Amino acid sequence: MTRNRPVRRPQICLLLIVLLISLCTSLWLDARAQASPPQPTAGTPTASSTVETASPTPVSASAMVVAPVALPSASEETQLTLVVRTTFNNVGTSEVRSGYVDVPLVADLHGSTQELVLARITPEPIEIREDGLGNRVGRFDLAHIPAGGRLVISQEYKLAYSGAAQTTAEAGVRPEYLSSESKIETDAPEVQALARQLSRPDDDPMAQAVRIYQRTRSVVKYDSNSPARNQGALAALAAGSGVCEEYACLFAALCRASGLPSRIIHGFARDRDSARSAWTGIAGTGVSLAPYRHAWAEVYLEGLGWLVVDPTYNRSDLDGAATKAVAPGVYIGEGYVSSPVTGRYIGGNLQAERKETLDW
């Protein structure tokens, strides 16, 4: 954490905390046994690294304390508890007199196979802001942290996985899921041209999605040293390589250009056939989930709902597209964007640490 002193007001120490989390370190550390090449970590964070959510809307802090809801009775249902702790240590010689920090919260992935059953956040945030897609950020008070003291922000989420996605049409028609955006350059001529190549007269949406999946797999080669790393769809097309984010973004961009709603999920995953095989030895042990950070896509097909698509691990719910299926509880989503921790404070010298763990 760096410390920037304003030029005109040297008596006030105003600092910016930025904690950036690498999207794809999972593909290095988890895959070392599979001889996958290592991926470099994100660069040193700077003030310009701050990510702003689109038009966040304040909601009450109590909105994140969700009462238990009725769960599906499917025999496949798996429940996991995701624990996120962000710690701010005051290593300075003076008290942090005032300030705030904005911490990303786990989103409710509407229509996904992941259901947010219960959430507990301590201490209570000052406010929670939510954008139009459901990404949430909580603001917390940093005042009165003594020298040598610390603030621990704890988030606990009980998540349920039934393997059954929401199938109502409303879940798939949001304009954002068909629009161009950063890293998902749907309107780019290169993306539009490739989408036209993949289209067929009277195309069935499932067949169309399968064709896009297969082309994405053939166009992009996994390379942790790719110049397109974490740059998105256009960069992946230009370089012919990338990491998990390039696979997911190119698939989503081509789907949107073809009229199929699609979105990106950021979270954690392993290339395993069940939640038990994925998380045994990790869940309940306090082991960090950072090595398993991952990004994948979802596509919405009418009558079927949101289907998980992961070209990186060659896993998909699409008919006949991938060699491996997607098991409930193997993919743990945090949100539709990967946001840093940001904040401002006066006095002291804060160092931030963030750790995600898993419990059964």
Summary of the structure (lengths in Angstrom):
residues: 360
radius of gyration: 20.9
end to end distance: 33.1
largest distance: 70.0
contacts: 1190
relative contact order: 0.23
helix: 21%
strand: 32%
